[in-house]
Amino acid sequence: MELRQVDYVLAVVDEGSFTAGAAAIGVAQPSLSESIRRLEHELGVRLFHRVGRRVGLTDAGRAFEGPARRLVRERELVLEAVGGVRTLDHGTLDIVSLPTLAVDPLASLVGQFRVAHPGIIVHIAEPEDTSAVEERVADGRSEVGLADLPPRRDDLVTIKLGRQEIVAVCPPGTRLPAPGRLPVGRLAGMPLVATPPGTSTRDLLDRALAAASVAPLIAVETSQREAIAPLVLGGAGTSFLPRPMADALAVQGAVVARLVPGLSRTIGLLHRASPLTPGARAFVEMARGRRVTNG
């Protein structure tokens, strides 16, 4: 097995077809297809099956993908150790973050990192739930993750950044029982705007409502997080956001209230136990020096 064959397989997985995969890495499609066929013959299994015009992984292909991504990451470590990336002059950093952490603290962390290391290109993935963040870090698709702590997996290294407060964001003109405060019990009967079950903030909210014996009235359920602010400002219902995001909506007229009892989560970084690339190591060390305390 050659490393370029591993690259070809992962390109097809990431792009969804042999043609798009070949274009993404700049090789002729027949050459890519033939190389993958030779690899399949060597392994004695089929890695792909066709689904219409696209291709999907077989069971053997799915078993191949995780180790293949880790192999590529380890190759990057070898190359970076002897190249210009060792001095952080160039390279890439793959980060995965919960969407609710992408604005704060990730945006400022990446901004600070890019100012210090302008030659490093940062790629950010934003799956919806913590388990997906952990999976991307564990299988090597991303090198550093930003998520709720503690993780569900026990094979990841964690770096605690602090606690993040989740607050209620109500439509303009909402009357609160006390200025800036909203008892969780008062959410009974209030129309709510929420992300689907299984997403990080929704899970946190559902636990708080269950503890207060409140049956939620989900008026709008959306996986489009960018729609939450317009929905709240338009009067569709109350939602729940990290304090920094909520404060930005308060400027636009939303009524922001601290929940009673308070609602917060511990957040931090995740990475595999294997050595980090120089860029990832620099990012993690920088983040250690910035403690998040907004709740």
N, C-alpha and C positions, 0 to 999 in steps of 0.2 A: 504494500500500500504506500502510495506517495502522498505527501502533504497537499500537493495541488489537487489530487483527487478529492481529498477532504474539503478543500475550498470549493470545488465544483459542486459537491453534494449540498453543502450549506447554502451556496448561492441559489440553487434550484429551490431549496426549502424556503428561503427568505423571499424570493421573487415569485414563486408559485408556478413557474414553468421553466422548461429547458431553454426556450428562446430568451426569456427575460433574464434568467440566471446568467446565460452566456454574455448577454449585453452588459449586465451589471459589472462583470469582472473583466470585460474586454477580450473575450476569446470567441472563436467561431463556434457556432452552435453544434455543428457535426463533431468538432474536436471534443467539446464538452461531453456530448452524448456518448461517444466512443470510449472516452476515459472512464465515465461512470459505468458503462457496460463491462469494461475490463475489471473494474473494482468489484462489481457484483459477481462476476465469474470467480474472482479470487476468493471472495467471502463465501460463495456458494448460496447466496440469497438474493432476492429482489429487494431493492431499497425503495422503489417507487411503483405506484400504480396510477394509471391515468383516470381522471374524473372529468369527462368532457374535454375541454381544451386545457384544463389545468392538470397538475399532477399532485398526488398525495402520498404521504409516507405509508409504507407497509408497517407491520408490527416490527419487522427487523429494522426498517428505516428509523422508526421511533427509538428503538434501542440504540441505534448508531448515533443519533443526533447529539445527545447529551455528552458522551465521551468525546465526540468530534469537536464540539465547541470548546470543551476544556483543553483539548489538544492544541487548538488554534490559539487559545489564550496563553498556554505554556510556551508555544513558539514565539508569541509576541514578547514574552518575558525574556527569552533568550536573545532575540534580536535587539530589544531595547537596552539590554544590559551592555551591549557592545556598540551601540549607535548613539546618535545625537540625542535621542529621547532621554538618555540617562541624565543629561543636563537639562532636560525639560525644554529643549529648543523646539521640538516638534513631537507629534504623536496624537493619539486619540484617547478619550476617556469615556467609557460607556457607563451611564448612570441610569438607574430605574427608580422612580419615585411614585408614591401615591399622589393622585391629582391634587388633593387638598394640602399637600406639602410642597407642591411645585412652586407656588407663589411665595410661601414663607415656610421654612427657611431656605429652600433650595435656590431660588432665584438669586438671593443675595450671596449665598455661598459660591455659586457658579460665577457670579459677577466678580467677586473678590479673587477667585482662582484665576479667571481669565486675565484680570489686570496683572496678576503676578506672573502668569505663564501664557502669554498671548499666542505662542506657537502650538498650544494644545487645543485640538478641536473636541468639543464636548457633545456627545449624543445623549439625549434624554428620552427614555421610554416611560409611559404613564399608564400602566394597567390599573384596573379598578379596585383590586383588593390586595390585602397584605400577602396572601398565599401566592399570588401571581408574582409579586415583587420578590419574595423569597425564592420562588422557582427559577426566575430569570438569573438571580445571583448564583444559585446553586449549580445551574447547568452551564454557566459561563457566558450566557448571552449579554449580561451586564456584569461589571466588575464591582460596583458599589451600589447599594440600595438604600433608600430612605423610606422608613415605614414605622408603624407602631411597634413598640416593644412590650413584652418579650416576643421573639419570633416563635412560630409553631414548630420550626425545625430546630434540632439541637446540633446541627453540623455547620452553623454559621457563627462567625465572630460578630459581636455587637459592640457598638460605641454609643452610650447614652448621651443625647444632646440636651435633654431637659423635658419639660412638660408643656403641652399646648392646650390652651383653654378653648372649648367649643361653646359658642354662645348662640342665643336665639336672634334671628334677624326677621323682624316683622314688617309688614307693609306700612308705608307712610300713614300717619294718623292713628296708628294702633294705640289704644289706651292700656297702660300697664297698671297692675294693682299697686305697684310702688315704682318710683323712678329708677330705671336701669336694672330692675330685677323682675324675674318671672318664675314663680314656683312651678316645678315640673307638673304638679297636680293640676294647675290651671290650663295645661295643654289639652285636657280632655275636651273634646268638641271643637277645638280650634282647627281650622283647615291647615294642613301641613304640606309643604313642598319638600320631597325627599328623593334621594337616589334609591335604586332598587335594593332589596335585601341582599346581603352578602358584601356590599360595599362597606368600606371602613367606617365612615361617619354614620351610615344607617345602622350598622351593628351596634355602635356606641349608643346611638339614640334609642334603639329598641330595648337595650338593657336598662337604660335609665327610666324609660316609660314602664317597663315591666316591674321594676323595683317600686315604682309609685302606684302600681295597679291602674295605669292609665291605658285605655284602648285607643290607639292613635286614629285620627281621621286623616288619612292620606288623600288629599285633594288632587295633588299632581305628583306623579312618580316619573322621574326622568333620568336617563343615563347621560344626558347632555348637560354636563356641569356648567358650561358657559351660559345655559338658559336659566339657571337658578336665580341669578341676580335680577334679570328682567322680569321673571315671574313674580318675585317678591315685590319689586318696585311697582309692578303692574297691579298688585292686589290679590294675586292668586292664593297666597297663604304665607305662613311662617316657615322659615327654613333654619338650618343650623350649620354654622361655618366656623372655622378657626378665627380667633379674635382679629388678627391683622386683616383678613379678607372682609370681616364684618365691619370693621371701622371704616374701610374704604366705601362701603355701601351707605354707612351713616351719613357721609358727606352728600350723598345723592338723595337723602330723605328717609332712608329706612330707619326703623326704630330698633335699636340694638339693646338686648337685655341679657344680663348674666343669669343663668339658670340657678335655681335654688332647690335642692343642693347642686353645687357646681358640677360641671361636666368637663373633664379633661382627660388627656391621654399622654402617655410617655412615648416620646419619639426618639429615633436614633438611626445610626448607620449600620448597615450589614455588609459583610464581605466574607468570602470563603477563607478557610484557614490557610490556604496556600499563599505563597508570597505575592504581593501586589506589584503591579507595574509601577515604575517611578511616578507617573502621573497620578495614579490612584492613591499611592502612598502619600504624595504631597497633598492631595485633596483631603484625605482622612486626617492628616496631622493638622491641617488648617482648620477643619471643622471641630476638632477636639478643643481648640482654643476659643470657640464661640458657643457659649452655652445659651440655649433657647429657654427663655423664662417669660412666657406671656400668659401663664395660667397657673 
